[in-house]
Amino acid sequence: MSVFDKIIDREHTGSVKHTLRSGESGVIPMWVADMDFKAPEQVTEALLAVTQHGIFGYTDPDESYDLAVCEWYRRNFGWEAKPAWNIRTPGVIFSIAAAIRALTDEGDSVLIQQPVYYPFMEIICSNNRRIIVNELRFDGRKYKIDFEDFEEKIKKNHIKLFVLCSPHNPVGRVWTKNELSRIGEICLKHGAYVISDEIHSDFVFSGHRHTVFADVSSALANITITCTSPMKTFNLAGLQTANIFISNTKLRSVFLKEYRKTGYLLLNTAGLAATKTAYMYGQDWRDELIAYLEGNIAYLQKSLAETDGIIELIQPEGTYLMWLDCRKLMLSDAELNSFFIKKARLKLHKGVTFGKSGSGFMRMNIACPRKTLEQAVGSLKFAIGGVKI
């Protein structure tokens, strides 16, 4: 039995994912992007040591923290990041918002690629910037970048900043080095900075490899803010710790100036301890997790194939967030969400939340014990069986 097979009751813990609304009783929650797995044992032991110490004063860890983070990225991605480049923050979205304020002015345009993680849109709008969209092209099998449109949008809207999602949430693409290089060349040509959200970089499946955007070339490193965090990898989201790498000294100074305006400079004591421990001792756990998730994906894919393709899984290259093409059901987005809640008894994330091009799709979190997934898939297949196409 795998450690990931254990079912843990998360109800009444304040879990956002497991706090269901009226009418959702008995529904299996598979929407919010956190996992139903315990963190590595070494991490829980480190947190226990913190609590047993009993003093929770202001904490500013020594260089061993940054070295542990850098070593993880060297070992897993071949990226030789330096401790001096790292700025510790309470979260990736917090950091992207700060970077938007630092590198653009109110009224400026920020480029994103929809369908994409919806908080990107929220923080761009809430900071009084304009959203410009380079729609990803779906060829029926996978999503690709429309490079001509990408460059045209940058030129036409005088883009100063592009927010990259790599690997991509929700469509599951792991961008190739060539794709990243082409994006980078366009941004360099037109003077646009890049925020690269790489929080899902540890979730890459067989046959694919994550390339750190800033590691494509020194020129790209010079215009990039790389956002990383152990929160997804080790299921530590509630501890709110992120590591933001900026090799360009001037760019790092501009970001730090905006960050300091928030008054939030010293992080959660427990989060720092968990992060350092996870990166130092969590490799085997993470590798076992990837194998388990690949098993979940294979099970989901096989099961959906038995429904005559009514709902199709877009083959994921990375992340534990499955992008389901439900357009053959011929339902409006509201009807589609109702179908999953009331008929399939599953709570997924509405695809349209990630942009207009997500209409007809749903995002499904399969980072759960196999038994939970089996129950969910069985319920979905039963619901599909009652649909007349």
N, C-alpha and C positions, 0 to 999 in steps of 0.2 A: 504493500500500500504506500502510495506517495504521500509526502507531507502535505501536498496540495489537494489531496482527496478529502481532507477533514472539513466537515461542514461546521461553521462557527455562527452562532446566533448573534446577529448584529442589530436586532430590533431593540428599541428603547435604549440605544446608546448615543442617540443624537446624530447617528449617521445620516447624512443628507440623502444618500442613495437608498437607504432602507426606511426612510420616513415617508410613508405613502399618504396620499390625499384621500378625501372622502370618496368612496366608490371604488377604491383600489385595493381593498382588503383581499388577500389571497393572491395578489398579483406578484410575479417574480420580478424584482428590480434588476434591470440589466442596462441601465442608462448612464449614470454618472461614472466618470473614468477613474474609479479606484477599484482595487481588487478585493476579492473575498478570501484572501490568504493572509495568514499571520506573517509579520516581518521575520527575517532571519533570526534564529535563536541568539546569535551573537549580539544583534541589535537590541533585543529585549533585555538581555543581560546587561548591556551597557546602560540602558535606561534605568534598570533596577539599581545599578551602582550609583547613578546620579541621584535617584530618590533616597537611597540609603545614606548618602553623604549628608543630605538634609539641608544644605545651604544652596540657595538658588539665586546667587548674586549675579551682577553684570558679568558677562562672559565674552572674552575676546581671545580665541584660541591661538596657539603659536603656529609656526610654519608647518608643523607636522600635519595639521588639518589640510592646508593647501597642497602639500606634497601628496597626501593620500588621494585627493581629488585628481590631481594631475597624473599620478601613476595609473589610475583607473583608465583615463582617456588614452594614455600612451599604450597600455597593455591591450585595450580592446579596439582602438581605432588607429593606433600609430601616430597619434597627434602629440607633438612635443610642446604642450602648453607649459607656461612658466607660472609659478606661484604669484609673482608680482602682477600678473595680468588679472588675477581673480578678485572680483568684488562680491562679497557675500551679501545676499539680500533675502527678504522674506518670501520671495516667490517670483516665478517667471512672468506672470501677467503684470504684477507690480512693477517689475523691471522694464517690461516693454512699454508700459504707460510712462515711466520716467524717461525712457529713451525717446519716446515720441515728443514729449515736452522739451527735451534737451536739443533735439535735432531739427525740429520744425516749429513754425509759428502758427498761431490760430488762423484758421482759414486755409492753411496749406493742405495739399492732398497727400494721402498715404496709400500706397499700392498693396493689395493683397490678392490672393488667388483662391476664389471660391469654387466649390464649397469648401469652407474652412472653419476651424475652431471659432465659434461665435463670439467669445470674449474679445477677439481681435476687433470686431466691428464695434463692440460696446465701448472699448477704451478709446478708439479713434474718435467716435462721436462725442463721448463724454468730455474729451479734451478739445472739443471744437475744431476738429480737423475733418476733412472730406474723405470719404471712402472712394477709392478707385479700384475697380475689379478687373483683373485679368482672369477670365473664366478658364478653368482647366477643361480640356477637351476629352470627352468620353467616347471611345471608339467601339463600345459594346463589350470590351474586355478589360481595359485599363484606362486610366487617366493620363493625359500627356499635356505638356506645356505648349501653349500657342506662343512661340517666341516672337513672331511678327507682331501680334497684338500686344505682347508684353512691352516691346520697344516703343510701339506707337503710343501706348498709354503713358509711358514715361515721358516721351517727348511732348505730347499734346497737353499733358497736365502738369508739366514742370515738376515731376516727382523728385523729392529730396530723400524719400525714405521708402523702402520696400520691406515688408514683414514676410519672411519665409517660414514655412512650416515644414520641418525636415527631421524625421519622417513625417509624412503628411497625415494629419487628423482632419477629416474622417476617412479619406479615400484609400488610405493604407499604402501609398506609394513610398518607396525608398528611392530617392532621386539618385541617378547615376552621377559619377564624377563629370561626365561629359555634359549632362543636363545642367549641373551646378555651374560648370565653367561657362556655358553659354549665357546663363542668367548673369553671372558675375561680369562677363565682358560687357554686357549691355549696361549694367549699373555703373561700371567704371567709365564707360564712354560718355555717359550722361550725368555723371557726378552725383549718383544716388548712393546713400548709405544703406546698409542691410542689417536688419535685426534677424538673426537666425535662431528660431525657437527649436531646440534639439532635445526637448524633454523626453521624447519617445525613442531616442537613439539606441537604447539598450534592447529594444524590442524589434529585432530584425531576424527574419526567418531564412531558412536554408536556401542557398542560391543567390542571396543578396548581401550587400555590404554597405553599411552606413559610412558616408564620407563627411567629415566635419567641413562645413562650408569654408571656414577660415583657413583650412589646411589645403585647399585647392591650389592656392598660390599666395605669395607674400603680398601681392597687390590687393587681393581680396581680403586678406587678413587686415589690411590697413583701413578698410572701410566697414568692417564687420563688428557687431556686438553679438557674441555667441551666448545664448541663454541655455543653461543646463541645470539639472536638479535630480537628486535621487528620489524624489517624492513618488514618481510613477514606478520606477524600477523596483523599489523596495517597499512600496505601499506605506509611505510616510507622509502623505499629503497634509495631515493635521498638524505636523510639526513645522511646517512652513520654513523651508530652507532652500535657497537656490544659490548657484555659483555662476556669475556672469563674467565671461572672459573677454577682455579688450586689450589687444596687444599694442595698438596705437596709443602712445602716451597722451597726445592731445585729446583724442576722442575719449579716452578713459577719464581725463580730467573734466571734460564737458559733462559726461554722464554723472560723475561723482558730485559735481556741483548741483545738479538737479536732484540727485538722490538725497543729498544732505538737507535739502529744503523740506523733505518729508519728516525730518526729525527721528527717523527710524534707522539707526546705524548699528546697534548691537543686537544680535539675534537671540532666539530662544535657546537657552542652555541645553535643553534636552534635544532639540533639533540638531545642534552642532555635534553633540556626542553621537547621535544616531547616524548622521551623515558620515562622519569620519570612520566609524566602525563598519558601516555598510560597505564603504569603498575599500576598506582594508581586508575585510573577511567575508564579503558577500559574493565572491565570484562563483563558487560552486553552486550556491543557492540560485543565483541568477541563471546559470547555465541549465540547471534542472528545470527551472521555471519555463524557459524558452521551449524545451523539449515537451513539457506538459501542455503548453499553449498550442504547440503545433499539433498535438494529439486532439485537442479540443477543436481546432480548425478543421482537421481532417474529418472528425465526427460530424461537425455541422455541415460541411460540404457534402458528404455522403448522404446525409439525411435530407438536405434540400434537393439533391438530385432525384430523390424518390418522389418528389412532388410535381414531376413533369415540368420543372423550371418555372413554376408560377412565381416563386420568389428565388432570386439568384444571388449568390454570394460573389461579390467582386473579389477575386483572389487577392488576399492581403500579402504584401511584401514585408510589412512591418506593422507594429502596434497591435494591441489586443482588442481593438475596436473594429468590428466587422461592419462593412458597408453593404447593406442589402438593397437590391434593386426590386422594388415591389410594384413597378408600374403596370405589370400585367394584371394586377388586381383591379385596375381602372377605378381607383378611388381617389377622392380629393384628399388633401393632406389631413384635414380634420377627420374625414371618414377613415383614413388609414390608421391614424393614431387610435381612434375608437375601436377599430378592428383588433388591434394588438391588445388594448386594455380589456375590452369586454369579451372578445371571442377567444383570443389566444392566451389571455391572462398574463401578458408580459408588458413590462414598462420599458420601452426603448426610447431613444432620443429621436425626435422628428427630424428627418433629413432637411426639411426646409429651414430649420433653425440655422443651418450652416450656410444659407444663401439660397437664392431662387433656384439655382441649378440643382439643389438637393431635393427639389420637389419629387415625390414619388419614391423616395428612398428612406430607409431607417438605419440608425446606427445601433449596433448591438455589442455590448461588453461581454466577452466570453472568458474573462479572467475570474473564473469561478470553479468550484469542484465539478468533476465530470458528472456526478449524479445530479447536480443542479442543472447543468446544461442538458442532460438527457431528459429531465423533467420538462424543461422549457421547450426543447425541440419537439417532444411528444405532444405538448399542448398546442404548439404552433401547427404541427402537421394535422392534428385533429381539426383545428380551426380552418385550415386551408381546404380540408376535405369537405367542408360544408359550403365552400364558395363555388358559385357557378360563373364560369368565365364565358 
